[in-house]
Amino acid sequence: MSDDPNYVAKLEKAISEKYGEEAIQNPKKLWNKEKEQKYLKDLKEFYSRETEKRESERQRTEGGILISKRILEKESNRECPVCVKYSFAMKDDLYMSKFQCCFDCYIHYVEGREARWRSGWRPDKNTMAIMK
């Protein structure tokens, strides 16, 4: 800080010239009881929605075990539509979501030929027998 006793006044003046008179106003000056009531009402609504959201995501008892509702409602396809292999491997999840096939089918039929795969080509039974 400067030793000048008028430093704050000069600083406020410079700020008001550059950014306008509102930049140096005390925020309480523009606040009134109506704004306070509206703010409190909006805050209450926000927290009630958040509480409602958290309650809907809570766990529920299923056979004596607490399970997240999100897990119960989640649908996942664990069967490869190409080779009809059922898998729990995490790497298959990635390829199922991106290419609609398991990791093995990706290696055999998709890798290096993504454009053909995306255009709709799928192996027939003869091709699958030869490749595997």
Secondary structure, 3 states (H helix, E strand, C coil): CCCCCCHHHHHHHHHHHHHCHHHHCCHHHHCCHHHHHHHHHHHHHHHHHHHHHHHHHCEEEECCEEEEHHHHHCCCCCECCCCCCECCCHHHHHHHHHHCCCHHHHHHHHCCCHHHHHCCCCCCHHHHHHHC
